[in-house]
């Protein structure tokens, strides 16, 4: 699965804030960044380029370029993105033209021109669904908890049989359709092998359940990005050049990969549960970062202190201590 994500990097309040558009991949228990693009509005963040400038690119345009750059090198099932892209005609048209399978979200207010008495929005179509259209399924969240959701594939307006797009509604309450937790998903997957609707992609078909589960993975990646931003310093860069920003992202991605490797290779004691993201949810980066800091920071600090004192080999007690800490065994520095 390829997922799009927009992040905003903080700089000085005097300057315009740049954004990052990233494509992320998910495969079993791995989440990784496939590529990034910087949205700066021009070659310099001090100058706002006009949208009529040929070099100007909007975020959906950058997202299309990013997808084209990575999709031939990485196997994927679908492009998954939120309502910023789902309601953008240029983005949707580009994916349809390139026959790229996708699952995109729409806001509940999304509507189209319609005749009086006919449904004119995605929420109207969901409200007109009959009880037999709703099917239950279990959805697993990032913390491992499960909750029953309901899904229904509805037809009307630009969606349904004979059209390029399908509309699947996912909600925890099919009667009230709560605004915050109801998802309106459009996809160009075929419903079955017999589906010959124009515009549908010639890939293995996807039932409404698979479409709902594909989009359900997006919040998990969202949670991983939130942890990376807060604990690995993704948004703490104060640089103003594109190159410096990319270097900062590379360091954060290296820390991301190291923590994931550490989570997979850390020896576990008897009865100790692993925090692996085994197809359920990604590891909790704040906990992993704390575990690594317990041995990495003492290791670096002691080595720097010794090198400042002498260039010779450390004495045996100190060497054994460094060897122990270097193997990943924690050394609590603030515990008596």
N, C-alpha and C positions, 0 to 999 in steps of 0.2 A: 504494500500500500504506500502510495506517495501522498503526503499531506502538506498543505501550505500553511505557513505561519508567519505573521508579521510581528516583529519586535521593535521596540523603540529604544534607542540608546541615548543615555543622558549626556549632555554636554553643558557648557556654561549657559546660564539663563539668557545671556546676551545673544546667543547664536541660535540659529534654527536647529531643531532636533532632527537628526537623521534617523531613518528607519531601516530595518533589515527584513528582507523577504527570504524565507528559507523553505526548502523542500526537505521533509523528513521521511525516513523510511521506517517501517515496522515489519519485523519478521520474527515470529515466535516470541523470543525473549530479548530481542534487540531493538533498540531505537537509535537511529543515527541520522546525522545531518548529511544530506546528499549534495547540497550546494546552497549558496547564499548570493543575494544581490543587494547592493546598497541603494536605497532610494534617497537621493540627495537633492533632486530638483535641478541639478546642473553640475558643472565641474567644480564649483566652489559653493559651500553652504552659506556663504555670505550673500549670494546673489540668487534670487528666486527667478528661475527661468519661466518664460511664458509657456503656457500649454501649446501654443502654436509653433514653438521652436521644434524643428525636426529631431533634435537630439533629446527632447524631453520624453520621458517614459512615465506613465502612471503605474501604480502598483499592480493592477491586473495585467498590464502589458509586460512588466518585468516578470510577473509570475508565468506568463505564457512562454517567454524566452527561457526561463529557468527550467520549466518542464521539458521543453524541446532539448535543452542541453543535457538532461540527465536520463530521459526516458529510454534512450537507445542503449544505455550502458547498464541499466538496473532493471531486473524483472519486477513487474508490479501488477497488481490486480486492478487498482483504480486510483484515481486522483480524488482526494477527499479534502474539502475546504468548507469554510463557514459562509454565512450569508453575504459577506462583503463581495465574494466572488460569485456566489450563486445568483445574485441579482444583477450582475454586470453582463450586459449583452455581448460585449466584445470578448470577454473571457469564455463564456459559454459557447459562442459561435466558433471561436478558435478550436476548442476541444472537439466540437461536433465535426468541424471541417477536417481535423486531423484524425478522426475516428479514435479518440482517446477515451476509454471508459472512465466515468467519474460518478461521484456521489457528492452533491452540493446541497447546502442548506439554504432555505429561503426564510425571510422574516414572516411573521404571521400576517403582516399588513400587505404582503405582496398581492397585487391585483392586476387586472387587465380590463380592457374595454369589453362590455357585454351588453346584451339586450336586457330590458327590464324583465324581471322574474327569473333570470338565469343566474347561476353562481358566478360571481365576479372576482373571487379571490381564493387563495389556498385555504384560509380558515372557513370560508363558506362551504367549500367542498368537503372539508372534514366534518363540519356540523351536519351535512346532509347524508353522511355515511350511515348505513343501517347497522343495527347491532351485530348481524351475522358477518359483516365485513371485518370486524375487529378480531384479531388473533393475539393471544397472550404469548409472551416469551420472557425468559429471564435475562436480565442484564447485570453484568458484574462490573462494579466500580473499582477505582484505583486502590481503595483500601481493602478490597476483597469482599465487601458486602454485596449481596444480591438483592435485586428488587424486580418485581413483576411489572413489565411494561406491555403496552398494547400497540399493535401496528395495523394499519389498514391501507390498502392501495386503492386510491380513488381516481375517478376519471371526470374530466370536464375541462372546458376551456382549451388551453394548449397542451393538456396532458391526457394520456390514455392510449388505448389501442388505435393503431393507425397513425400515431404521431411519434415524433422523435424522442420525446421525454415521457418518463413515468413519474408519478407523484406518490410517495409513501409517507404517511403520517405516523409518527411515533410519539406516544404520550403515556404518562402513568395513569391518566384519568380520561377515558374517551368521552365522558359526559361533559365535564367542565372544560377540558382542553386548557390546562393552566399555561399561562403565557411563558413562564420562565423555563418550563421543563418539556414543552411540546416542540417537536422538531418536524419541519416540513422539508422532506428530502426529494430532490429530483435526480434522476439518473438516466443514462442512455443505454443501460444494460438491457438485453433482451429478457423477456419474461420466461420464455421457454425456447426450445429448439425450433418450434413451429412459428415463432414470432417473426414476421416479415415486415414489421413496421419500418418505414423509411427513416433513416438517421440512426437506427440502433447499431451498436458496434458489433462486428462479427467475431465476438469472443464467447467463451462459454457463458451461458445465461446465468442470471442471478435472481433468485426468488426474493420476495420482499423481506424475508428474514435475514438473508445475507446482506442486503442493502442496509438494513437497520444495524446489524452487527458491525459492518464496515465503518459506519459513521460513529458507532459507539466507541471505537478505538481512539477517535480523535481526542476526547477529554483526557485519556490516559497520557497521550503525548503532551497535551496541554499541561498536565500536572508535572510531567518530567521537565518541561521547559520552565515552569514556574520555579521548581526546585533549583534548576541550573541558574536562573536569573538571580535568585535570592541568595544562594549559597556558594556558587562558583564565580560570581562576579560578571555575568554576561553583560549587564547594563551599567557596569561601573566604569566604563572606559570614558576618559575625558578628552580623547584625541579628536581632531577635526579633519584629518585627512583620511581618504578612503583606504590607503595602504596601512596606516596605523590601526584603523578600526579592524581591518581584516586580520592583522597580526594578533590583535587582542582576541578576536573570535577563535583564531587557531589555537591560542594558549588555552582558552576555555574548553574548546573541543578536546584538546589533549587531556586536560584534567577530567573531562567527562568520560573519555575512553579509559583512562587509568582507573577511575573509581569503578567503572563497570567491570574491568578486568579483576580488580581487587575483590569485588563482590563475588565473582565466579570462582576465584582461586583461594579465598581465605579458608584455612582449615577450620572445621566446625567441631565443637566439643559434643559429647554425648548429650542428647536431649536438647541441643541448641537448634533452633529453627533458622533456616537460611532465609535471607531477604531477597532471594533471586526473583527476577521478574519472569517466572516460568509461565508465559502465555496468559498470565492473569493481570499483573500490574507491574510497573517498573519499580526498581528499588527506591527507597527513600533516601534521596541524596544528602539531606541534612545529617542523617545517622551515619551514612557511609563516610561523609567528609569528616565527621567527628572521630570516627574510628581510625581513619588514615592519619589525621593530625596528631593522634596520640603517640604515634611512632615516627612519622615523617618529620615533624617540626623539631622534636628532640634530636633526631639523627642529624639534620642539617645544622642545627644550632651548635651541637657539641663538636662536629667536624670543623665548623668555621672558627670556633673558639680555640681548638687545638692548632689549626693551621696558622692562626694569628700569633700563637705562642711559639710554635716550632714547626720546622719542615720535616722532622724526623718521624719515624714510625711511632705511633702511640704506645705507651706501656701496655703490658698484657691486660691488666684489669680494664683499662679504658678501651682497648681493642675488643675485648670480649663483650663489653657493654655496647659498643657500636655495632658489632656483628649481630648481637641479639636484636637490637632495635632495627637494624637494616633488614632483618628477615621479616619485619612486619609485626613484631611483638610490641604491644603498647607499653609506653613508659609514662604513666601519669605524672606530670611535672608539678601539679598543684595539690597533690595528696601527700600528707606527711607519712 
